[in-house]
Amino acid sequence: MAGTPLISILITFLVIVLVLYLVNRLPLDGRTRQIAQIIVIIIGIISLLKYLAVF
């Protein structure tokens, strides 16, 4: 079961990339899009840190 955290990290990373792509596809102005991207990145980093047992 040593690969389970690695798979979880990979899936989380892929979900972050997918959500960032979808945010870019939304018809938002530049400032709103940038805020949405920052929020997604912060949530993604927190999720990755959870899998690395920092939290």
C-alpha positions in Angstrom: 0.0 0.0 0.0 3.0 2.3 -0.4 1.6 3.7 -3.7 -1.7 4.8 -2.2 -0.6 8.3 -1.1 1.2 8.8 -4.4 -2.0 7.9 -6.3 -4.0 10.3 -4.1 -1.5 13.1 -4.7 -1.6 12.5 -8.5 -5.4 12.5 -8.6 -5.5 15.7 -6.5 -3.0 17.3 -8.9 -5.0 16.3 -11.9 -8.2 17.6 -10.4 -6.5 21.0 -9.7 -5.3 21.2 -13.3 -8.8 20.3 -14.6 -10.5 22.9 -12.4 -8.0 25.6 -13.4 -8.7 24.8 -17.1 -12.4 25.0 -16.5 -12.0 28.4 -14.7 -10.1 29.7 -17.7 -13.0 28.6 -20.0 -15.6 30.6 -18.0 -16.7 33.9 -19.4 -15.3 36.0 -16.5 -13.3 39.2 -16.6 -9.6 39.1 -15.8 -9.7 40.1 -12.2 -12.5 37.6 -11.2 -10.7 34.8 -13.1 -7.4 35.6 -11.3 -9.2 35.5 -7.9 -10.8 32.2 -8.8 -7.5 30.7 -9.9 -5.8 31.8 -6.7 -8.6 30.2 -4.6 -8.3 26.9 -6.5 -4.5 26.9 -6.1 -4.7 27.6 -2.4 -7.3 24.8 -1.9 -5.2 22.5 -4.0 -2.0 23.2 -2.0 -3.9 22.6 1.3 -5.2 19.3 -0.1 -1.7 18.2 -1.2 -0.3 19.1 2.2 -3.0 17.0 3.8 -1.8 13.9 1.8 1.8 14.6 2.8 0.7 14.5 6.5 1.6 18.1 7.2 -1.9 18.8 8.5 
